Amino acid sequence: MKYLTWAGMVVVTLIMLMGGFAKLAGQEMALASFTKLGLPGWFAMFVAVAEICGAVGIWIRRTSIWAALGIAVVMLGAIHYHVSYPPITAGIPAVVVLLICGLIVSRRGTGVIG
C-alpha cells in the first residue's frame, strides 16, 4: 500500500507543479477559469503558489497531511469550475487528485522526507 500511495503522490506532484507553474507563467489556458469565475488575478497567483507548496509539502512527513488537505481544497474549487462550465469530463483529473489526497490523509501522511 505504501508504494501505491507514493505512486499517487508522484501523480499529484506532477499535476500540481505543472498547473502551478503554468499559472505563474501566465498561460492563458491556466488562467481562463479564474477569469470565467470573476476571480481577481492575484487569486490565481495565490492558487499557483499553493499548488507548488502542496506538491512539495506532501513529501515532507510533518506537512504531508496538511499539504494534502490544502490540495484537496484547491481541487474542490477546480471541480466546482468544471461542473459550472462543461464539459464536466475535463474535471476528471481534479477528482483523481482529490481521491489521492484522501488516500494520503487516511494514511496519516506518507511524507518520506524528515
N, C-alpha and C positions, 0 to 999 in steps of 0.2 A: 504493500500500500504506500510505503514511503516513496518508492520510485515513481509510482503513478502520480503522487502529489507533486513531486519535483518536476515531472514532465508537464503537468498542468501549470506549475509556476513559470516554467520556461515560456509556455504559450502566452500566459498573462503578461509576462515581462516584455516579450516581443511586441505584443499588441499595444501595450501602454507606451512603450518607448517610441514606436512608430507614430502613434496618434499624438503624443505629447510634442515630439519634435516637429511634426507636420504643422501643428498649431503655432508653435513658436516661430517656425519659418514663414508663417503667413500664407500657407497654401489655402487657396480659395475653397477647395472642396472640404477641407477640415474645419473651416470657419463658417461654412454655409449654414449649419444647423443653428449656430448661435444667432445669426442674422435673422433666420426664419422665426425663431422663438422670441425675437426682440430683445435679446440679451446684449449688454454692452461688451465692447472689445476687451476690456480689462478682465472680464469674467472668463473669456476664452483663454487668456494667458494664465489666469489662476488655475483653471482646469488643467492646462498643459503642464504646469509645474507640479500640480497634484498627481497627475498621471506618472510623470517621471519619478517623483519621490516615492510613489507607491510601488513602482516597478523595482526600485532599489530596496525599499523597505520590506518587501515580502521575503527577502533573502536573509534578513537580519533577525535573529531569534527574538530579541527584545521588542521589535517593532512589527513582526510578521502579522500578528492578529490585527493590529491597528491599521496597518497598511492595507490588508485585505478588506477590512471594513470600509476604509476610505475609497478604495477602488470600487467596491460594491455600490457605494452611494453615487459615484460618477456613472456607473453602468445603469443604475436605475434612471438617471437623467437621460442617458442615451436611449434606453428602452422607451421612455416617455416620448422622446422625439420621434422614434421610428413608428410608434403607434399613432402619433398625431399626423405624421407625414409619410404615407405609404410610399413604396411597398414595405410592408411590415417584415418581410423576409430579410431586409437589409439589417434588421436588428438582431439576427441570429448570433453573430459574434458577441454582441453585448450580453446576451442571455448565457452563452457559453462561459464568458469571463465571470459573470455573476455566479454561476454554479461552481466554478473552480474556486472562487473566493469563499463560497460557502464551505467547500471542502477544506480549505486552508484553515478557516476559523474552527470548524468542527474537529480538526486535528490539533487544536490548541496552538496553532502557529507551527510552521515547519521550517523556519529560517535555518540556514546552515552556517551562517557567519555569526560569531560571537557566542 
